């Protein structure tokens, strides 16, 4: 894979995803210059004798307690050692790599005061494949302190890491990779742990997946419309232009592309002048999905390329400032909102399944009896009730993750964003939505098998082909569903406007 370079321009989400998936990361000279200048300014401020949070003072409720000069390094070591208390399922390796790359990029913005050695150690770990083992529960969303401390622990030669398929003590993983453990100087410990690397990095990965799911939602909906002979006027450019949300315009355009060549576009093609709302408002709901996907994308872009350290080492004013930039509020709320949009998209899918079911039952009155190998035994029919259960689970994920913070550390830390949880719950919601869309596609395919249409569009034909390939020799309905999920939405085109900015 081509290396990704951090220089004097913003890092793109696509570049971050590439590093997460294994691309090497390099640090250009402009970035190195900013890191060195930031560190020099921090040392200058420290020599001035004034209090600097987390360096010459303690942290949290100890913010006004000074730290002796000969205790500075020991405090940084303590911060790394004491903040790694996380538990639960392990984070995926791609998320860990993304978090490390986010932190290096954050240091390169010049606000952290971290040493060049700290950035170089993270780079060496990334490029050698030393991946800290991180648990998923530990951050309240006021910097991802616990998982970031897990990364820092490996960097200094403690903690646990995965290296070439083997889980090892951090010191051994570094030794095998030929990386010397980092010695924490200045505020390196706080700079490594007080960052939102996991929330931002995982967020970028979730958004890349969500862009594909937005396209898949259109494709499943179009197949259902073909199977029920719905009215495609709701996808018209005129209707989209009358309420020109960019997401709605993009959804309508993609839906029209998918219908190209369909009999539904000919006079007399639709069964009715107007369909149920689960068909009629597809562009509006799928457009909302795209709108909040774009909003979340802008939030990830901003967080990724910001100096979010506390204290902030401001090179322009040559000052060290206490601030709250570690609080990714916009990102957290954006993913909460995106999750609600996902649930509405899933609700439409589940409602359309009812119409597919009714049409299928009506068509089967003169068809083969249940259990004879006909439609009653097909995967879509078998999975209809599972689809309903899936939607119920999806709906529960609409609850916000951003409103349930607790008060911590003697009342000083009395607000949090829940960012890491919001991103994780959005990924769970995406998986459930993709399950629903696959079941809808299978059920629409069942109806088209019993009541075929003369000519269906190119997009619906592609989905139908994927469904047939999944059903060929797969055995159980669960196996068919699994095979279809492997390509749906991954191998189907996302369509215009699906990707975040």
DONUSE-563312 format. One record per residue (C-alpha): x, y, z. Coordinates in steps of 0.001 Angstrom, whole numbers, padded with zeros to 6 digits, always signed. Layout:
XYZ
...
! end
This chain:
+000000+000000+000000
+001118+003569-000731
+002403+005480+002322
+000266+008273+003767
+002183+011443+004601
+001352+013939+007343
+002573+017343+006211
+001212+020885+006325
-002232+020101+004920
-005218+018454+006609
-005337+014670+006686
-008221+013244+004666
-010562+010625+006067
-009678+008347+003176
-006019+008587+004144
-006852+007746+007737
-008869+004720+006614
-005929+003616+004446
-003582+003716+007457
-006158+001842+009531
-006194-000857+006867
-002406-001192+006829
-000835+001640+004839
+002444+003034+006250
+002409+006498+007809
+005224+009013+007400
+005815+012390+009014
+006866+015190+006672
+009274+017965+007579
+006610+020676+008065
+004907+018466+010635
+008186+017661+012366
+008987+021358+012539
+005671+022139+014231
+006097+019318+016750
+009607+020529+017646
+008481+024166+017897
+005570+023211+020129
+007871+021247+022420
+010380+024112+022584
+007640+026592+023530
+006416+024265+026265
+009929+024024+027722
+010211+027810+027587
+006913+028186+029451
+007985+025625+032041
+011243+027469+032691
+009203+030617+033355
+007889+029042+036532
+004181+029545+035930
+001680+026690+036512
+001088+024432+033498
-001754+021952+033891
-000627+018342+033815
+003035+019287+033709
+003931+021498+036648
+000563+020771+038298
-001325+017603+038967
-004421+016717+036942
-008153+016576+037639
-009060+017806+041113
-005322+018205+041787
-005078+020971+039191
-003917+023575+041712
-001272+021377+043354
+002233+022080+042065
+004635+019308+041070
+008317+019585+041920
+010721+019706+038975
+012306+016401+039919
+008840+014761+039965
+007790+015752+036451
+008837+012578+034660
+007412+010389+037409
+004040+012141+037101
+003907+011459+033353
+004676+007800+034008
+001948+007675+036638
-000618+009219+034286
+000032+006536+031669
+000060+003712+034207
-003036+004812+036121
-005476+005660+033316
-005580+002405+031349
-008504+000828+033158
-010782-000412+030403
-012637-003688+029880
-015080-005386+027525
-014684-006649+023955
-011430-005781+022236
-011311-003016+019665
-010635-004135+016124
-007080-003735+014883
-008233-001189+012290
-009686+000983+015057
-006441+000751+017049
-004373+001744+014014
-006744+004607+013254
-006479+005874+016848
-002682+005866+016676
-002683+007708+013357
-005149+010290+014709
-002859+011013+017653
+000207+011451+015443
-001761+013801+013192
-002948+015718+016249
+000611+016140+017479
+001552+017391+014018
-000936+020275+014393
+001573+021753+016868
-000602+022152+019956
+000389+019190+022087
+003876+020036+023290
+004751+016358+022845
+008323+015430+022081
+009346+014366+018567
+010270+011028+020154
+006653+010453+021203
+005411+010915+017627
+008229+008794+016226
+007467+005942+018623
+003810+005833+017556
+004891+005942+013897
+007345+003101+014424
+004685+000995+016155
+002191+001602+013348
+004622+000816+010580
+006056-002264+012295
+002626-003648+013144
+002844-003362+016939
-000830-002980+017800
-001822-002316+021419
-004606-004547+022728
-007421-002171+023710
-010780-002777+025351
-013955-001042+024203
-015370+000308+027485
-013343+002975+029255
-013955+006393+027698
-016705+008792+028765
-016007+011075+025810
-013891+013765+027459
-010797+012498+025646
-010527+008726+025151
-008187+008537+028107
-008397+004819+028943
-007797+003343+025481
-005246+006020+024624
-003425+005135+027850
-003374+001546+026597
-001523+002752+023504
+000859+004830+025612
+001581+001885+027905
+002851-000178+024994
+004892+002782+023746
+006757+002922+027069
+007242-000845+027224
+004347-001976+029398
+000775-002986+028506
-000124-005666+025953
+000221-005687+022187
-000439-007888+019194
+002536-008412+016892
+002499-010699+013857
-000514-012597+015100
+000774-013117+018638
-000370-011349+021804
+002648-010274+023842
+003696-008033+026726
+004316-004571+025314
+008034-004652+026058
+008476-007931+024167
+006470-006686+021185
+008674-003595+020975
+011841-005710+021323
+010832-008013+018477
+009997-005012+016297
+013299-003328+017127
+011646-000267+018697
+013189+001222+021861
+010634+002033+024591
+009709+005703+024828
+011026+007699+027754
+008351+010176+028823
+009658+013708+029084
+007870+017042+029387
+004120+016365+029159
+004445+013331+026860
+002278+011135+029060
-000640+013554+029094
-000183+014339+025398
-000471+010645+024559
-003549+009887+026653
-005627+013089+026581
-006907+012765+023017
-009933+011419+021155
-008032+009076+018876
-010467+006173+019152
-013635+008246+018717
-012245+010059+015672
-010514+007073+014078
-013415+004701+014633
-015759+007432+013433
-013941+007666+010095
-014156+003896+009637
-017872+003880+010494
-018567+006692+008031
-016778+004850+005221
-019033+001865+005888
-022129+004050+006218
-021513+005557+002780
-021802+002073+001277
-024887+001304+003350
-026613+004448+002071
-026268+003104-001453
-027423-000361-000404
-030556+001134+001156
-031443+002635-002235
-030804-000685-003955
-033005-002718-001607
-035783-000136-001868
-035695-000141-005671
-035908-003936-005779
-038991-003772-003552
-040513-001115-005766
-039917-003274-008839
-041451-006296-007117
-044589-004392-006061
-044792-002274-009239
-044580+000962-007281
-044812+004466-008693
-041340+005902-009423
-042557+009509-009779
-041378+010051-006195
-037794+009747-007442
-038169+012460-010070
-035664+015272-010401
-038521+017776-010209
-039698+016465-006840
-036127+016555-005516
-035557+020085-006818
-038726+021253-005086
-037072+020516-001726
-033374+020652-002578
-031643+019099+000410
-028377+017829-001094
-028871+014404+000470
-032387+014066-000916
-031269+015203-004365
-028430+012661-004307
-030713+009854-003127
-033280+010581-005817
-030581+010679-008479
-029189+007318-007395
-032669+005784-007265
-033366+006971-010808
-030083+005468-011990
-031014+002141-010419
-034373+002171-012213
-032850+002779-015647
-034482+000423-018133
-037362-000555-015833
-040879-001109-017104
-042019+001100-014215
-040780+004127-016156
-043092+003356-019088
-046687+004591-019241
-048920+002187-017343
-045990+000665-015496
-046996+001447-011898
-049998-000268-010318
-051224+002888-008580
-050988+006633-008765
-049618+006718-005198
-048007+004134-002908
-047707+003695+000848
-045419+006127+002610
-042681+003529+003061
-042247+003756-000731
-043309+007351-001290
-040837+008972+001126
-037758+006908+000266
-035850+009940-001121
-036689+012029+001942
-035631+009396+004486
-032608+008152+002547
-031755+011791+001932
-031788+012441+005682
-029386+009504+006081
-027026+011217+003638
-027470+014642+005275
-026434+013399+008703
-023703+011270+007164
-022279+014495+005733
-022696+016271+009087
-020828+013509+010893
-018186+013596+008169
-017553+017293+008719
-017261+016688+012464
-014692+013923+011962
-012727+016115+009540
-012634+018971+012039
-011657+016813+015007
-009049+014934+012985
-007208+018088+011997
-007606+020140+015170
-005247+020824+018036
-007372+019383+020836
-004831+019237+023645
-005250+020624+027136
-003262+022657+027811
-002941+023995+024281
+000514+025070+023202
-000352+027975+020904
+002549+028782+018617
+000906+031919+017229
+000500+033707+020568
+003384+031820+022203
+001211+030876+025148
+000052+027749+026953
-003712+027804+027469
-006127+025790+029579
-009101+024872+027386
-011757+022249+026620
-010930+021258+023044
-010656+017632+024176
-014485+017602+024328
-015736+016298+020913
-019317+017473+021419
-020227+018050+017775
-018876+014649+016752
-020769+012860+019517
-024101+014538+018741
-023581+014056+014999
-023278+010284+015443
-026326+010246+017713
-028263+012033+014965
-026880+009743+012263
-028050+006761+014272
-031617+008134+014356
-031479+008541+010571
-030320+004926+010271
-033267+003767+012346
-035735+005639+010117
-034130+004014+007077
-034537+000631+008741
-038133+001414+009651
-038965+002044+006001
-037294-001221+005039
-039271-003185+007625
-042549-001525+006565
-041878-002364+002922
-041403-005995+003960
-045057-006036+005071
-046139-004930+001623
-043882-007517+000006
-045295-010196+002309
-048906-009263+001517
-048217-009283-002212
-046378-012588-001932
-049190-014253+000014
-051699-013036-002569
-049558-014302-005443
-049118-017677-003785
-052861-018403-003672
-052531-020002-007067
-048897-021014-006606
-047143-024030-005049
-048227-025069-001521
-046030-024343+001513
-043203-026813+002011
-043098-027910-001603
-039867-026104-002387
-041697-023048-003672
-041673-019529-002247
-042774-020617+001246
-039434-022362+001687
-037270-019524+000387
-034916-017508+002568
-036839-014238+002357
-040026-015862+003625
-038181-017712+006367
-036417-014552+007547
-039449-012243+007644
-039978-012607+011384
-036263-012312+012034
-036403-009029+010141
-039039-007738+012515
-036907-008754+015512
-033931-007062+013888
-035825-003786+013539
-036869-003876+017202
-033222-004178+018196
-032251-001410+015786
-034894+000946+017178
-033445+000628+020682
-030183+002092+019396
-031861+005411+018576
-031451+006481+022226
-028750+009165+022554
-025388+008241+024008
-024556+011877+024763
-026962+012626+027625
-026058+010117+030318
-022714+011288+031642
-021912+011005+035334
-019987+013306+037683
-016383+012223+038197
-013266+013221+040155
-014569+015215+043092
-017032+017128+040936
-014421+018659+038626
-015206+016384+035684
-018956+016974+035637
-019769+016665+031935
-018859+014215+029174
-019864+013650+025559
-020157+009865+025250
-018427+010180+021876
-016753+006787+021821
-020020+005077+022802
-021998+007068+020236
-019664+005960+017448
-019700+002336+018609
-023507+002240+018807
-023697+003721+015317
-021562+000874+014005
-023915-001607+015689
-026887+000157+014101
-025245-000064+010677
-024854-003814+011053
-028526-004242+011969
-029635-001989+009112
-027548-004002+006671
-029194-007166+008021
-032628-005648+007384
-031755-004532+003871
-030484-008004+002980
-033732-009588+004238
-035786-007054+002299
-033828-007866-000860
-034396-011606-000356
-038126-011107+000228
-038420-008900-002868
-036583-011576-004830
-039121-014140-003569
-041992-012018-004849
-040338-011512-008225
-039855-015286-008481
-043608-015848-008045
-044836-012748-009886
-042065-011738-012289
-042082-008335-013968
-041410-008054-017684
-038432-005705-017422
-036654-004505-014304
-033998-001842-014063
-030252-002322-014090
-029855-001686-010359
-032590-004090-009331
-031193-006710-011699
-027793-006456-009988
-029309-006907-006531
-031421-009804-007804
-028312-011449-009214
-026518-011115-005877
-029515-012635-004096
-029588-015577-006507
-025860-016170-006089
-026250-016114-002316
-029100-018628-002450
-027275-021046-004766
-026269-024036-002667
-026137-022080+000577
-028530-024319+002505
-030240-022623+005441
-031864-019214+005335
-029200-017980+007762
-026463-019155+005405
-028102-017380+002457
-028419-014218+004503
-024769-014430+005511
-023613-014873+001921
-025702-011949+000710
-024358-009748+003517
-020822-010462+002314
-021522-008522-000874
-024460-006392+000168
-023629-003549+000562
-019869-004012+000121
-019677-004759-003591
-022563-002614-004767
-022018+000952-005919
-022794+003566-003237
-024181+006049-005722
-023700+009808-005925
-023691+011804-002737
-023264+008768-000475
-019792+009561+000756
-019209+012134+003470
-017521+015413+002539
! end
